[in-house]
């Protein structure tokens, strides 16, 4: 009995002392508290790492340490006041836009009342290469996305174009005495830089009915429709015919190697067939009329917007061949199919679309 009394006398006061300390500690936490992000600073940093920056933007961010300065309002709403360490406007805009969607903070509490405060965070963007899984995920995401699945899209100005066209052509001056109105096919592959200036490769094939034989030193029968081939390089400049629209008109200069077959070649050993050779500069005007809506799609994992177009063109081509009677001017006009791929500078998927992917 005495043992029990000693226990109650010595142990119970300690128990009540510990209980009172615990309660006291909880009261201090509710009276004094520093502002902090929900889930901790790592979860806050992860929100910014999730931003789908372009390849060019990631190169800028590589190895940078950014300092974020927030104003935390009484209700815990974070306002990003400043970002130190980066000046690139598009990147800064993405970071500010992301802050508007992050969860509220636990506000600062002083003497039991919530007050506004400042919060600082340093964020380091490491140098990394996307994994294969990320590459295939991005390819899948862009392949299945529609334009409406993006919050915003900004084109970079860089583009690639492929043209396949049919055309009519007519020779003037000396060749007009020997060749009638004809037609042909045009193949054009080009790349355009951000300044709307580009370069490309082109190949044109023509067939014009023979009106009168060319004066050549050969007794062979001349072809009924001597074919002409132009193979060369081009340079162009895009213009926009409508404000706030993608450029849809360009002026193109071609420099091409030219050949024209006058007689048939019997076999590989035939040395007596007639083929004219020379070169042809050209001046061309192209107009692209878009068909339907633009679509999104990946090229080597990078997102692009592609569009189908009708392409109308008009060209003037002097031909300088090694026969005076075949040297002259050619005019051509044609219509064809153009597919254009526009590379993106900045874009962001809608959260609803990313949730559907996952």
Buried (B, 14 or more C-beta within 10 A) or exposed (E): EEEEEEEEEEEEEEEEEEEEEEEEEEEEEEEEBEBBBEEEEEEBBEBBEEBBBBEBBBEBBEEEEBEBBBBBBEEBBBEBEEBEBBEEEBBBEBBEBBBEEBEEBBBBBEEEEBEBBEBEBEBEBEEEEEEEEEBEBBBEBBEEBEEEBBEEBEBBBBBBBBBEBEBBBBBEEBBBEBBEEBBBBBBBEBBBEEEBEBEBEBBBBBBBEBEEEBEBEEEEEBBEBBBBBBBBBBBBBBEEEEEEEBBBBBEBEBBBEBBBBBBEEEEEEEEEBBEBEBBBBBEBBBBBEBEEEBEBBBEEBEBBBBBBBBBBBBBBBBBEBEBEBBBBBBEBEBBBBBBBBBBBBBBBBBEEBBEEEE
